[in-house]
Amino acid sequence: MPYVNVRVTRDGVTVEQKRRVVEEITRTLVDVLGKRPEHIHVIIDEVEPENWGFAGVLTTDYRRAQE
C-alpha cells in the first residue's frame, strides 16, 4: 500500500491541478513499481505560505523580496 504525501503552499493550486498530480503519481507507481492503483494513496496537504519557511525565511517574506 504505497502512501505518498505531497505538501504545497495554499495559493493558487486548483482542483484540476491536484487531480492531475494524483493521477500522475499513481501512474508512476503503477509503471515503475507495478503497484495496483486501488492500493495507492496520495494525500495533498496545503499549507499557508506564512507557515512554510526555507533558507531561513518564511515563504511570504521570500516572495515579497522577489517582487
Buried (B, 14 or more C-beta within 10 A) or exposed (E): EBEBEEEBBEEEEEEEEBEEBBEEBBEEBBEEEEBEEEEBEBEBEEEEBEEBEEEEEBBBEBEEEEE
